[in-house]
Amino acid sequence: MKNLIIWRHAEAEVQSETGHDSDRALTKRGHKDAAKMAKWLSKHMPNHVELLCSPARRCLETAKALQDLNGAEIKVSDFLSVDSNVLRIIQEISSLNDTQTILIVGHQPNLGLLISKLLGINENACLVKKGAIWWLKQRKFGQSLDCYIHAVVQPGF
């Protein structure tokens, strides 16, 4: 992997009609922000991207904004669910080592913890705001790989 693009779902309703957290839909503002961020991604990301998404409705609706623009295929990935953990996420994305660019759509706090771990900084340092995109790139120093921040973009940008 050379690029890891991390996208937190946009603003969602406080509670779903079913009462299940995973059924929470995007708000009107959330749909608008997701479309804005999808437009930015379409302009800047490489052509071949593996789009992995949490099964939660709010994440799927966020990813769909990108799919509507460029036809990206969304792969639902349980390891990005609300109940997952950062170690599992790292393990799963590490297994995709032939993929040049991975775009994941998921939840806080796992996304912030993932970024902190990959950058080697304090665990509580990264807060990923709703709808925001963090783009990490990987570079090689001798035998070790290092990640750095390529871009951080928020819907209000």
C-alpha positions in Angstrom: 0.0 0.0 0.0 1.3 3.4 -0.9 -1.9 5.4 0.0 -4.3 5.0 2.9 -7.2 7.3 2.7 -9.3 7.4 5.9 -12.8 8.8 5.7 -15.0 9.2 8.7 -18.7 9.0 8.0 -20.5 12.3 7.7 -23.0 13.6 10.2 -25.7 11.1 11.1 -29.0 11.2 12.9 -28.8 10.7 16.7 -31.0 7.7 16.7 -32.4 5.4 14.0 -36.1 4.4 13.7 -35.1 0.9 14.7 -33.1 2.0 17.7 -30.0 0.1 16.3 -26.8 2.2 16.1 -25.8 0.6 12.8 -29.1 1.8 11.2 -28.5 5.5 11.8 -28.8 7.4 8.5 -27.0 10.5 7.4 -28.7 13.8 8.1 -29.4 16.3 5.3 -26.2 18.1 6.2 -24.4 14.7 6.3 -25.5 13.9 2.7 -24.3 17.4 1.6 -20.9 17.0 3.3 -20.4 13.5 2.0 -21.1 14.8 -1.6 -18.6 17.6 -1.1 -15.9 15.3 0.2 -16.6 12.8 -2.6 -16.2 15.5 -5.2 -12.8 16.4 -3.6 -11.7 12.8 -3.6 -12.7 12.3 -7.2 -10.4 15.2 -8.2 -7.4 14.1 -6.1 -7.3 10.3 -5.5 -5.5 7.9 -7.9 -7.6 5.9 -10.4 -7.5 2.5 -8.9 -8.7 2.5 -5.3 -10.0 -0.3 -3.1 -13.0 1.2 -1.3 -13.7 -0.6 2.0 -16.7 0.4 4.1 -18.2 -0.3 7.5 -21.5 -2.1 7.2 -23.2 0.7 9.2 -25.8 2.6 7.2 -24.2 6.0 7.8 -20.9 4.8 6.4 -22.5 3.2 3.4 -24.4 6.4 2.6 -21.1 8.3 2.9 -19.3 5.9 0.5 -22.2 6.0 -1.9 -21.6 9.7 -2.5 -18.3 8.7 -4.1 -19.8 5.8 -5.9 -22.4 8.1 -7.4 -19.7 10.3 -8.8 -17.2 7.8 -10.2 -18.8 4.4 -10.0 -16.4 3.1 -7.3 -17.2 -0.4 -6.0 -18.0 -0.4 -2.3 -16.8 -3.5 -0.4 -18.5 -3.9 2.9 -15.9 -4.9 5.5 -16.9 -6.1 8.9 -13.5 -5.2 10.3 -14.5 -1.6 10.0 -17.7 -2.0 12.0 -18.4 0.0 15.2 -17.6 -3.2 17.2 -14.1 -3.7 15.6 -10.8 -2.5 17.0 -7.7 -0.8 15.7 -5.5 -3.9 15.8 -8.0 -5.8 13.6 -8.1 -2.9 11.2 -4.3 -2.8 10.9 -4.2 -6.6 10.4 -6.8 -6.5 7.6 -5.4 -3.6 5.7 -1.8 -5.0 6.0 -3.1 -8.2 4.3 -3.9 -6.0 1.2 -0.2 -5.3 0.5 -0.6 -5.6 -3.3 -3.2 -2.7 -3.3 -1.6 0.7 -4.0 -4.5 2.8 -2.6 -7.0 1.8 0.0 -9.9 4.0 1.0 -11.7 3.1 4.2 -14.9 4.6 5.5 -15.5 4.0 9.2 -15.9 5.3 12.7 -14.3 7.3 15.4 -12.5 6.5 17.7 -11.0 3.6 15.7 -10.0 5.8 12.8 -8.2 8.3 15.1 -6.5 5.4 16.9 -5.4 3.9 13.5 -3.9 7.2 12.4 -2.1 7.7 15.7 -0.7 4.2 15.5 0.5 4.5 11.9 2.1 7.9 12.6 3.7 6.7 15.8 2.2 9.4 18.0 0.2 9.6 21.2 -2.9 7.4 21.1 -5.3 10.2 21.8 -3.8 12.7 19.4 -6.0 12.2 16.4 -9.6 13.3 16.3 -11.2 12.6 12.9 -14.1 15.0 12.6 -17.4 13.9 10.9 -17.0 13.7 7.2 -13.3 14.4 7.3 -10.6 12.7 5.2 -7.1 11.9 6.3 -4.8 10.8 3.5 -1.7 9.0 4.7 1.2 8.0 2.4 3.8 5.4 3.0 7.5 5.8 2.3 10.4 3.5 2.8 13.5 4.3 4.9 16.0 1.5 4.5 14.2 -1.6 5.7 11.4 0.1 7.5 8.2 1.7 6.3 7.0 5.1 7.6 3.7 6.9 7.1 3.2 10.6 6.8 0.2 12.9 6.4 -0.4 13.8 2.7 -3.7 15.7 3.3 -6.4 16.4 5.9 -9.6 17.8 4.4 -12.8 18.6 6.2 -16.3 19.3 4.8 -16.0 23.0 5.8 -12.6 23.4 3.9 
